[in-house]
């Protein structure tokens, strides 16, 4: 028994050392992205804006536009990665306050108005619960990403339902439901797994492929979890937060 206990202690010490190394690697990764990638990219985008104001031919403008689109995509990937890693490492600041979901959803619907109009989609709020307690910036990020995902992958001329309801344990359940293609369970698992590089999952023409991974990480930081169900012809994302 003594020998077995010593062996288990050694195994635990090894596991703890590996976790510390992983945390350090994540922190270094954030520093690398923030300073070695984000800083020069900001300079590139600034000079791109200046270049657009100069006298360019039609062909030159086409090239500049394509370079700008690629740079913006890279910026989105950097921002997603930073938010994901900060949530995963627990460095994301969290300050919980009371948040009015009805107001927040109305603001997001207006913000995404042009994208919704382009696909003939509408947001239908069904708010049956009161306020929730969460970090306002983090919750806005979660809902914005879910709405963006619903618009990109939902059917044209369809409705996106935002529903909230109170649960028996004092929580508020938040659901977003949109019409779209059914997704298999193994694909959902890949979508929610950080940096799962799968061509069929990422859909490069529509996003970075990190949106729902970031949502899951941020919700974990808020003490919650994203649940995804895909009944035929629908995509339903649900999570719960404390009542505010």
N, C-alpha and C positions, 0 to 999 in steps of 0.2 A: 504493500500500500504506500509505503514511504517512497519507494522508487517510482511508482506510478504518479504520485503527487508531484514529485520533482520534475518528471517528464512533462506533465501538464503545465506546470509553471513555466518551464522553458518554452513550450509551445505558445503560451500566452504572451510571454515577453517578446518572442519573435513576431507574433501577430501585431502587438502594440508598436513595435519598431517599424513594421511595414506600413501601418496606418499613419504614423508620424511622417514617414518618408512620402507617402501619398499626399498628405495635406501640404507638405512643403512643396511638392511638385505642382499641385494645383495653384498655390500662391505664386510660384515662379511663372507658371503659365499665364496667370492674370497680368503679372508685371510685363511679361514679354509681349502680350497682345496689346496692352494699354500703351506702352511706350515705344516698342519697336515696330508695331504695325499701325496703331491708331494715329499716332502723331504724324508720320509721313503721309498717311492717307488723307488726313485733314488738309495738309499743305497741297496735295495733288488736287483735291476737290476745289480748293480756293483758286488755284491757278486755272482749273477748268472753267470756273465761272468767269474769270477775267478773259479767258480765251474766247468764250462765247460772245463777248461784247465787242470783239474785234471784227474786221471786215473779212469774212470767210466765204469761200465759194460753196456751192451746194454740196459738192463732194466732201470738202473739208468738214463742213458742218455735220454731215452724216457720220464721219469718222469720230468727231468730237462727241457726238451724241452717244454713239456706241461705247466709247471709252467711259463716258460719264455714267452710263447705265451699269457697266461692269464695276466701276468704282463704288457706286451706290449699293450694289449687291454685296460687295466686299465689306462696306461699312455696316450693313445690316447683319452680316455674319459675325463681325467683330462684336457688335453690340449684343447680339444674342449669346455669344460665347461668354462674354464678360458677365452678363446677368445670370447665366446658367451656373458658371463656376462660383460666383459670389454667393448664390443661393445654396449650392451644394456644400460649400465650405463653411457656411454659417456667418460669413462676413457681411452679408446683406443686412443693412440696418432695418430694424422693425420697430415701429412706434404705433401701437394699436389705438385707434380712436373709433368713435361711432360714425358709421358711413350710411348714408341714405342711398340704397340700391336703386330706387326708382329714379332719383336725380342722376346718378352716375350712368345708368343705362341710357337715359335720355341724352346725356352729353355725348356718349360714345356713338349713339345712333346718328347724331348730327355730324360728328367728326367723320364718320364713315359714309356720310350721305352720298357723295359722288360715286363711290365704289358700289354702293347699294343700287343707286339709280342706273348705273351702267349695266347691271345685270337684271334690272327690273325686280329687285328683291326688296322686301320690307321687314322691319323688326317689329314683332308683336310682343309687347311686355305683358306678363301675367304675374304681377307682384302681389302676393298674398301674405307676405311677411314684412316685419318692420325693418329697422336698421340692423346692421351687423357690426361686429368689432373686428377690425383688421387694420393693417397698414394701408393707407389710402393709395400710395404710389404702387405698392405691390399688387393690390387688388385691381387697380386700373389696368396694370400690365396684363394680368391674367385674363380679365374680361375682354380687353382689346385684342389680345392674341386669339382668343376663342372666336370672337366675332370675325376677325380677319380670316381665320381658317374656314369659318362657315361660308363666308362670301366667296372665297377662292374656289372651294371644292363643292359648294352647294349648287343645286339646279337653278337655272335661270327662271325668273318670274315666280319664285317661291317665297315663302315666309320663313323667317328665323324667329323662333319662339324663345324669349327669355322668361323663365318662370322661377318663382321663389315660393317656398312654403316652410312653415315652422314644423320641426320634428318634436317628438315626445320628450327628448332629452335637452331641450332648450337651445338646439342648434337651428340654423337657417340653411335649408338646402337650396342651392342655386343650380339651375339647369339651363343649358342652351341646346336647343333641338333644331336641326335643319334637315331639309330633304337633300339626299345625295346618294351616291353609290354605297352599297353595303361593303364593310371592311372586315376581313377575316381577323380572328383573334390573334394569330401570330404576327400579322401586320401591325395591329394595334400595339402589341408588345414592343415592336421595333420602333414605332413612332414615339413611344413614351420613354425609350431608352436613350440616354444622352449619347450623341455622336455615333449613332448607329447609321453607318453609311450604306444605304441601300438605294439604288437608282429608282426602283419602283416606288419606294416610300417617299423619297425626298422631292420628286417632281421639280427639278431645277428651274423649270420655267415659271413656277408659281411661288417659290419661296426658298428659304435656306434649309428647310428640313428640320429645324430645331424648335419651331414654335411650340408644339405640345410638350416637348421635353423641358423647355423653359417653364411652361405652365406647371408641370408636375413638380419641378424643383422649387419654384416659388411657393406653391401651395404647401409643400413639405415644410418650408421655412415658416409658414403661417400655421403649422400644426394641422394641416388638412391633407387631402389626397384627391387626385382627379380619377374619377371612374368613367370609363367610356363604354357605351353600349351601341351596337349597330343593328337595330331591328331592320327588317327589310325596307329599303328605301329611305332610311333615316340615319342620322348620326347624332347621338345624344351624349353630351359631356356634363357631368354632375360633380359637385363638391359641396362641402358643408363648412360653415363658419359659426362661431358663437353669436348669439343674438346680441344686438347692441342696445 
